[in-house]
């Protein structure tokens, strides 16, 4: 999809003639395009349009197929008879096959079917402008080539006239080049010597005096089967934060010395990065690797290290694999990450079919699905009504993100939000949701809510982005609810709460989603001054059979009433559940019984 910011630099020096008999269409196009082009002329019929075309020069013409005084196709024929290269976009409600053939013969490759969105128009303009600029660039290039040919001809003529002088010059240049080549050989010899000296330093870690990752990669390429241990010091980042980099570096040097003592004659120790090491066994015996990893763990578990008067207990997450290629570096590191995932202090042999490895492949699959959806504009939004339990009036619509799968089914956000968080692309998703939902709600007066994660708060883009969209789509901030996900652990304390306060002060409503899934939420509720809380669906969907959950909901409602906050019950799927939440005092409900998610808002 074309981006307005990318298109603007290409069109701000171009002119446009827009031809359409409909006043509303011309007004809409005027508002949409007046900032994009240098100037725009408008016409409502073919006769006036042809006169304007003859008087003025227009880089691009947009013409509707149905114009008075002349059909759109006849008008295009008249225009093309004067300027065969004129760039034209045709708009039409329908197009016949014969008309399509005639348009192709006239060189019209771009048309828009009404009604079309501004995004479709921008895409058509983007393709047309780029082809226009490419042709202009090719023309400029052709002129430059002709100019070079002309200059080349002049040079040849001059050489013919000064043949004798040129030969003397060439002889001089040959001698000079010979001297330069001799000097180049000396410089190359010196450069190779420097490279040989630097190669040695590149194979040694800068932090500790042992071989580094570069040296390991060279050794892994050598023939023969090998076994590899990948060691990661557990909780090293915490040590770095608490004691500082100086103490952490001294710890690394001490750990390096101990590991060298524990390595056998058939093994080599490497420093990979910061808190990560590798040990390569030239004996292809995975059992030997297992014995060495156990030996290392036992040594450090039974001994504390004293660094700068601090006593430290060290454990490792160790992964192992065997083979005859560079792949064992990747696999043993993956096994180390698996050991770390289980709390550290463990030795794990690489197993591609382990539950952890399967989960990592599943995670990567979903990350790719999300990334492809963002690239191909397959992330869409649906809307689900939140209604009053007293009079069935709509409080607002919740905006729900979905992905259109390859088989044209909808993928629920619960499946892809967690992988998106781990991939760091939540802000991209939130921006798309904001853009699409604001476009939709500009055409009605409903309020609406958007889910916000801590990633959005940390990125600090949210307030400015929301205000910009409120101004663009004429939506008051009071219509927008920002639902903070309760079980999304918020770190950063006062700084983030101050940012939430800025959002609230700007007029946006703050709400808390999935209330009840985290026992520490009550202080969080009071700090953000939420306008309403959504009771987590895990407490709602079995209220007809679970008395304990009914008691939990009663207490949540009681707490909310005491602090002046409204409650919304999530996942109200049946009439029985609806009656129960009403009787418990919950003011609003959301779920399939109330309203199914939909592309439309009614």
C-alpha positions in Angstrom: 0.0 0.0 0.0 1.3 3.4 -1.0 2.5 5.7 1.9 1.5 9.3 1.7 4.8 10.5 3.1 6.7 8.5 0.4 4.4 9.8 -2.3 4.4 13.5 -1.4 8.1 14.2 -2.5 7.2 12.8 -5.9 4.0 14.7 -6.5 4.5 18.1 -4.8 5.9 19.6 -8.1 3.2 17.9 -10.3 -0.1 19.3 -11.6 -3.4 17.5 -11.7 -6.7 17.9 -13.7 -9.6 16.1 -12.0 -12.8 15.6 -14.1 -16.1 14.4 -12.5 -19.6 15.7 -12.8 -20.4 14.9 -9.1 -19.9 17.9 -6.8 -19.4 15.6 -3.7 -16.6 13.7 -5.4 -14.9 16.8 -6.5 -15.1 18.3 -3.0 -13.7 15.0 -1.5 -10.9 14.9 -4.0 -10.1 18.5 -3.3 -9.6 17.9 0.4 -7.7 14.6 -0.2 -5.3 15.8 -2.9 -4.8 19.5 -2.5 -1.8 19.0 -0.3 -0.3 16.4 -2.5 0.0 18.2 -5.8 1.5 21.6 -6.7 -1.9 22.7 -8.1 -5.2 21.1 -9.2 -7.7 22.1 -11.9 -11.3 20.8 -11.7 -13.9 20.3 -14.4 -17.4 18.8 -14.4 -17.9 18.1 -18.2 -15.8 16.9 -21.2 -16.0 20.2 -23.2 -14.6 22.3 -20.3 -12.0 19.7 -19.5 -10.7 19.6 -23.1 -10.4 23.4 -23.1 -8.5 23.3 -19.8 -6.2 20.6 -21.1 -5.4 22.7 -24.2 -4.7 25.8 -22.2 -2.7 24.3 -19.3 -0.2 21.5 -19.0 -1.1 18.8 -16.6 1.2 16.0 -15.5 -1.7 13.7 -14.5 -5.4 13.6 -15.4 -8.1 11.7 -13.4 -11.3 11.4 -15.5 -14.6 9.7 -14.7 -16.0 7.5 -17.5 -19.4 9.2 -17.2 -18.9 13.0 -17.9 -21.4 15.3 -19.7 -20.7 16.7 -23.2 -18.5 13.7 -24.0 -18.0 10.2 -22.7 -14.9 9.6 -20.6 -13.4 7.3 -23.3 -14.1 9.9 -26.1 -12.5 12.5 -24.0 -9.4 10.3 -23.4 -9.2 9.8 -27.2 -9.2 13.6 -27.8 -6.6 14.1 -25.1 -4.4 11.3 -26.5 -4.7 12.8 -30.0 -3.0 16.0 -28.7 -0.6 14.2 -26.3 -0.1 10.5 -26.7 2.1 10.3 -23.6 -0.4 12.0 -21.2 -0.7 10.1 -17.9 -4.4 9.3 -17.2 -6.4 7.4 -14.4 -9.9 6.4 -15.3 -12.6 6.1 -12.6 -15.8 4.1 -13.2 -18.6 2.2 -11.4 -18.5 -0.6 -14.0 -16.4 -1.3 -17.1 -17.4 -3.4 -20.1 -14.9 -5.8 -21.8 -15.0 -3.8 -25.0 -14.3 -0.6 -23.1 -11.4 -2.4 -21.4 -9.9 -3.4 -24.7 -10.2 0.1 -26.1 -8.6 1.6 -22.9 -5.7 -0.8 -23.2 -5.3 0.3 -26.9 -5.3 3.9 -25.8 -2.5 3.1 -23.3 -4.6 3.5 -20.1 -3.4 0.9 -17.7 -4.7 2.4 -14.5 -8.4 2.6 -13.5 -10.3 2.8 -10.2 -13.7 1.1 -9.6 -16.1 3.3 -7.6 -16.5 3.6 -4.7 -12.8 3.6 -4.0 -10.8 4.4 -0.8 -8.1 7.0 -0.6 -5.6 4.1 -0.1 -6.6 2.7 -3.5 -6.2 6.2 -5.1 -2.8 6.6 -3.5 -1.7 3.2 -4.8 -2.8 4.2 -8.4 -1.0 7.5 -8.1 2.1 5.9 -6.8 2.3 3.5 -9.7 1.6 6.2 -12.3 4.0 8.7 -10.8 6.8 6.2 -10.5 6.3 5.2 -14.2 6.2 8.9 -15.1 9.4 9.6 -13.2 11.1 6.5 -14.6 10.3 7.6 -18.2 11.6 11.1 -17.4 14.8 9.6 -15.9 15.2 7.4 -19.0 14.8 10.5 -21.2 17.4 12.4 -19.2 19.7 9.4 -19.3 19.3 9.3 -23.1 20.2 13.0 -23.4 23.2 12.4 -21.2 24.3 9.4 -23.3 24.0 11.6 -26.5 26.0 14.3 -24.8 28.7 11.9 -23.8 28.8 10.5 -27.4 29.2 14.0 -28.7 31.9 14.8 -26.3 33.6 11.5 -27.1 33.6 12.4 -30.8 35.1 15.8 -30.1 37.9 14.2 -28.0 38.6 11.8 -30.9 38.8 14.6 -33.4 41.2 16.5 -31.1 43.3 13.4 -30.7 43.6 13.0 -34.5 44.7 16.7 -34.7 47.3 16.2 -31.9 48.4 12.7 -32.7 52.1 13.4 -32.1 51.6 15.1 -28.9 49.3 12.4 -27.7 51.9 9.7 -28.4 54.5 11.5 -26.3 51.9 11.9 -23.5 51.1 8.2 -23.6 54.7 7.3 -23.4 55.1 9.5 -20.4 52.0 8.0 -18.7 53.3 4.5 -19.3 56.5 5.3 -17.4 54.5 7.0 -14.6 52.2 4.0 -14.3 55.2 1.6 -14.2 56.5 3.5 -11.2 53.1 3.5 -9.5 52.8 -0.3 -10.0 56.2 -0.8 -8.4 55.1 1.3 -5.4 51.8 -0.6 -5.2 53.7 -3.9 -4.9 55.6 -2.5 -1.9 52.3 -1.2 -0.3 50.6 -4.6 -0.8 53.5 -6.4 0.9 53.2 -4.0 3.8 49.4 -4.4 3.9 49.6 -8.2 3.9 52.1 -8.1 6.8 49.6 -5.9 8.8 46.8 -8.3 8.0 48.8 -11.2 9.3 49.5 -9.4 12.5 45.9 -8.3 12.9 44.5 -11.8 12.2 46.2 -13.1 15.3 44.6 -10.4 17.4 41.1 -11.0 15.9 41.3 -14.6 17.0 41.8 -13.7 20.7 39.1 -12.3 23.0 39.5 -8.6 24.0 38.2 -9.3 27.5 40.0 -12.5 28.5 43.2 -14.0 27.1 41.7 -17.0 25.3 40.5 -17.8 21.8 37.3 -16.1 20.7 34.3 -16.9 18.4 36.3 -16.2 15.2 38.8 -18.8 16.2 36.1 -21.3 17.1 34.5 -20.9 13.7 37.8 -21.6 12.0 38.3 -24.7 14.1 34.8 -26.0 13.5 35.5 -25.9 9.7 38.4 -28.3 10.1 37.8 -32.0 9.1 36.6 -34.5 11.7 33.8 -35.0 14.1 33.7 -32.9 17.2 31.6 -32.3 20.3 30.8 -28.8 21.6 29.7 -27.4 24.9 28.1 -24.0 25.0 28.2 -22.4 28.4 26.1 -19.4 29.6 26.7 -17.9 33.1 23.4 -17.8 34.8 22.1 -14.4 36.0 25.2 -12.6 34.8 23.1 -9.5 33.9 22.0 -9.3 37.5 25.6 -9.4 38.7 26.5 -6.7 36.2 23.7 -4.5 37.4 24.3 -5.0 41.2 28.1 -4.9 41.4 29.0 -3.0 38.2 30.9 -3.7 35.1 34.3 -3.7 36.8 33.4 -6.5 39.2 31.6 -8.4 36.4 34.7 -8.3 34.2 36.9 -9.5 37.1 34.4 -12.4 37.6 34.7 -13.3 33.9 38.5 -13.5 34.2 38.3 -15.7 37.3 35.7 -18.0 35.6 38.0 -18.2 32.5 40.9 -19.3 34.7 38.9 -22.0 36.4 37.4 -23.3 33.2 40.9 -23.6 31.6 42.0 -25.7 34.6 38.9 -28.0 34.1 39.5 -28.5 30.4 41.3 -31.6 29.2 44.2 -31.9 26.7 41.6 -32.8 24.1 39.5 -29.6 24.6 39.8 -25.9 23.8 38.1 -23.1 25.6 36.7 -20.1 23.7 35.1 -16.8 24.9 32.1 -16.1 22.7 30.6 -12.9 24.2 30.2 -11.3 27.6 28.9 -14.3 29.8 29.1 -17.0 27.1 31.9 -19.6 26.6 32.3 -22.6 24.4 34.5 -25.7 24.8 35.4 -27.8 21.7 36.3 -31.5 22.2 38.3 -32.9 19.3 37.2 -36.4 20.5 33.8 -37.0 18.9 32.3 -38.5 22.1 29.2 -36.9 23.4 29.5 -38.8 26.6 32.9 -37.1 27.2 31.1 -33.8 26.7 28.5 -34.8 29.3 31.2 -35.8 31.8 33.0 -32.5 31.3 29.8 -30.5 31.7 28.9 -32.3 35.0 32.5 -31.8 36.2 32.2 -28.0 35.5 28.8 -27.7 37.2 29.9 -29.6 40.3 33.1 -27.6 40.6 31.3 -24.3 40.7 28.3 -25.5 42.8 30.7 -26.6 45.5 32.8 -23.5 45.5 32.0 -19.8 46.0 34.1 -17.2 44.2 35.4 -14.2 46.0 35.5 -11.1 43.7 36.4 -7.7 45.2 35.3 -8.9 48.6 31.9 -10.1 47.3 31.1 -13.8 47.6 29.4 -15.2 44.4 27.9 -18.6 43.6 28.1 -19.4 39.9 26.1 -21.9 37.8 25.9 -22.4 34.1 23.3 -23.2 31.5 25.2 -25.7 29.3 24.1 -27.1 25.9 25.9 -29.8 24.0 25.9 -31.3 20.5 28.2 -33.3 18.3 28.9 -33.3 14.5 31.3 -32.3 11.8 30.1 -28.8 10.7 29.4 -25.3 11.9 25.8 -26.3 12.7 26.8 -27.7 16.1 27.5 -24.1 17.2 23.9 -23.2 16.6 22.4 -26.4 18.0 24.6 -26.4 21.2 23.7 -22.7 21.8 20.0 -23.6 21.4 20.4 -26.3 23.9 22.0 -23.8 26.3 19.0 -21.5 25.9 16.8 -24.5 26.6 18.7 -25.1 29.9 18.4 -21.5 30.8 14.6 -21.6 30.1 14.3 -24.3 32.8 16.0 -22.1 35.4 19.7 -22.6 34.7 22.2 -24.8 36.4 21.4 -27.6 34.0 23.2 -29.6 31.2 21.1 -30.4 28.1 22.0 -32.4 25.0 20.5 -30.9 21.8 17.3 -32.6 20.8 15.4 -31.1 17.8 12.2 -32.8 19.0 12.2 -31.6 22.6 9.2 -29.7 23.8 11.2 -26.5 24.1 12.6 -26.7 20.5 9.1 -27.4 19.2 7.8 -24.4 21.1 10.6 -22.2 19.6 9.7 -23.4 16.1 6.0 -22.7 16.8 7.0 -19.2 18.1 9.0 -18.5 14.9 6.1 -19.7 12.8 3.7 -17.2 14.4 6.2 -14.4 14.2 6.5 -15.0 10.5 2.7 -15.1 10.2 2.5 -11.7 11.9 5.3 -10.2 9.9 3.8 -11.4 6.6 0.4 -10.0 7.7 2.0 -6.6 8.4 3.8 -6.6 5.0 0.7 -7.7 3.0 -1.9 -5.6 4.9 -3.7 -8.7 6.2 -4.0 -7.4 9.7 -7.6 -6.2 10.0 -9.9 -5.0 12.8 -13.4 -6.2 14.0 -15.6 -4.4 16.5 -17.5 -5.9 19.4 -20.2 -4.0 21.3 -20.0 -3.5 25.1 -23.6 -3.0 26.3 -25.4 -1.8 29.5 -27.0 -4.6 31.5 -29.7 -2.1 32.5 -31.0 -0.7 29.2 -28.9 -2.5 26.5 -27.4 0.8 25.4 -23.9 0.6 23.9 -21.1 1.9 26.1 -18.6 1.5 23.3 -17.1 -0.9 20.8 -13.9 -2.8 21.6 -11.5 -2.9 18.6 -10.3 -6.5 18.1 -7.3 -7.3 15.8 -7.5 -10.3 13.5 -5.2 -11.7 10.8 -6.6 -13.1 7.5 -5.0 -16.5 7.0 -4.0 -18.0 3.7 -7.3 -19.9 3.6 -9.2 -16.6 4.2 -10.2 -17.5 7.8 -9.7 -15.1 10.7 -6.9 -15.7 13.2 -7.8 -14.5 16.8 -5.3 -12.1 18.5 -4.8 -14.5 21.4 -2.8 -16.7 19.0 -0.4 -14.0 17.7 -0.1 -11.3 20.3 2.3 -13.2 22.5 4.7 -14.0 19.6 4.4 -10.4 18.4 5.5 -9.2 21.9 8.6 -11.5 21.8 9.4 -10.2 18.3 9.1 -6.5 19.5 6.5 -5.6 16.9 3.5 -4.8 19.2 3.8 -1.0 18.5 3.6 -1.7 14.7 0.3 -3.6 15.3 -1.1 -1.0 17.6 -0.4 1.8 15.1 -2.3 -0.2 12.4 -5.2 -0.8 14.7 -5.3 2.9 15.6 -5.2 3.9 12.0 -7.9 1.5 10.8 -10.2 2.1 13.8 -10.0 5.9 13.6 -10.9 5.7 9.9 -13.9 3.7 10.7 -15.2 5.7 13.7 -14.9 9.0 11.9 -18.2 8.1 10.2 -20.2 7.6 13.4 -20.5 8.9 17.0 -19.7 5.7 18.9 -16.9 5.5 21.5 -14.4 2.7 21.1 -11.6 1.0 23.0 -8.1 -0.1 21.9 -5.9 -2.6 23.7 -2.6 -1.2 24.9 0.4 -3.2 26.0 3.4 -2.1 28.0 5.5 -2.2 24.8 3.3 0.8 23.6 3.9 2.7 26.8 7.7 2.1 26.8 7.9 3.3 23.2 6.5 6.7 24.2 4.9 7.3 20.8 1.3 6.7 21.9 0.1 10.2 23.1 1.4 12.1 20.1 0.2 9.4 17.7 -3.3 9.3 19.2 -3.6 13.1 19.3 -2.5 13.3 15.6 -5.2 10.8 14.6 -7.9 12.6 16.7 -7.0 15.8 14.8 -6.9 14.1 11.4 -10.2 12.2 11.7 -12.1 14.8 13.9 -12.5 12.4 16.8 -12.6 13.8 20.4 -10.2 12.0 22.8 -13.2 11.5 25.1 -14.5 8.9 22.7 -11.3 6.8 22.9 -10.8 4.2 25.7 -7.3 2.7 26.2 -7.5 -0.7 27.7 -4.4 -1.6 29.7 -3.9 -5.3 29.8 -3.7 -6.3 33.5 -1.5 -9.4 33.2 1.0 -7.4 31.2 3.5 -6.7 33.9 4.4 -3.1 34.0 7.9 -2.1 35.1 9.1 1.4 35.3 6.9 2.5 38.1 6.3 6.2 38.5 7.6 7.1 35.0 5.0 4.9 33.2 2.2 6.0 35.6 3.1 9.6 34.8 2.9 8.8 31.1 -0.6 7.2 31.7 -1.6 10.3 33.5 -0.5 12.4 30.5 -2.8 10.2 28.3 -5.7 10.7 30.7 -5.0 14.5 31.0 -5.1 14.6 27.1 -8.7 13.5 27.4 -8.4 9.7 26.7 -10.2 7.3 28.9 -8.2 4.6 30.8 -9.5 1.1 31.4 -8.0 -2.1 32.7 -8.6 -5.3 30.7 -8.7 -8.9 32.1 -9.2 -7.7 35.6 -8.7 -10.4 38.3 -6.0 -12.4 36.6 -3.3 -10.7 38.7 -3.7 -10.4 42.5 -1.4 -7.3 42.6 -3.7 -5.3 40.3 -5.5 -3.3 43.0 -2.8 -0.7 43.5 -2.4 -0.6 39.7 -6.1 0.2 39.3 -5.9 3.1 41.7 -2.6 4.5 40.2 -3.9 4.7 36.6 -7.4 6.0 37.7 -9.2 3.6 35.4 -12.7 4.6 34.2 -13.8 1.0 34.0 -12.4 -2.5 34.5 -13.1 -5.6 32.5 -13.5 -8.8 34.6 -11.4 -11.6 33.2 -13.3 -14.1 31.1 -11.9 -17.0 33.2 -14.2 -15.9 36.1 -17.2 -15.3 33.8 -17.7 -18.2 31.4 -18.5 -20.8 34.2 -20.5 -18.6 36.6 -23.5 -20.9 36.2 -21.5 -23.8 37.8 -18.6 -22.3 39.8 -19.6 -20.7 43.1 -16.0 -19.7 43.9 -15.9 -17.6 40.7 -19.2 -16.0 41.6 -17.8 -14.9 45.0 -14.7 -13.5 43.2 -16.9 -11.5 40.8 -19.1 -10.2 43.7 -16.0 -8.9 45.5 -14.6 -7.3 42.3 -17.9 -5.5 41.8 -17.9 -4.4 45.5 -14.4 -3.1 45.2 -15.2 -1.3 41.9 -18.3 0.4 43.4 -16.4 1.6 46.4 -13.7 3.3 44.3 -16.2 4.6 41.7 -15.3 2.4 38.7 -17.7 0.7 36.3 -17.4 -3.0 35.5 -17.6 -4.9 32.2 -18.1 -8.7 32.1 -16.1 -10.4 29.3 -17.2 -13.5 27.4 -20.9 -13.4 28.2 -21.9 -16.2 25.8 -25.3 -17.3 27.1 -28.5 -15.8 28.5 -27.9 -17.6 31.8 -24.5 -16.0 32.2 -26.0 -12.6 31.2 -28.6 -12.9 33.9 -26.1 -13.9 36.6 -23.7 -10.9 35.9 -26.7 -8.5 35.9 -27.8 -9.9 39.3 -24.2 -9.6 40.6 -24.3 -5.8 39.8 -22.0 -5.8 36.8 -23.0 -2.7 34.8 -21.9 -3.8 31.3 -21.4 -7.0 29.3 -19.4 -8.1 26.3 -19.5 -11.4 24.4 -21.2 -13.4 21.7 -24.5 -13.3 23.5 -24.4 -9.5 23.3 -22.7 -8.9 20.0 -20.3 -10.9 17.8 -17.1 -9.3 16.5 -17.9 -7.7 13.1 -16.3 -5.5 10.5 -19.2 -3.1 11.0 -20.7 -1.1 13.9 -24.4 -0.8 14.1 
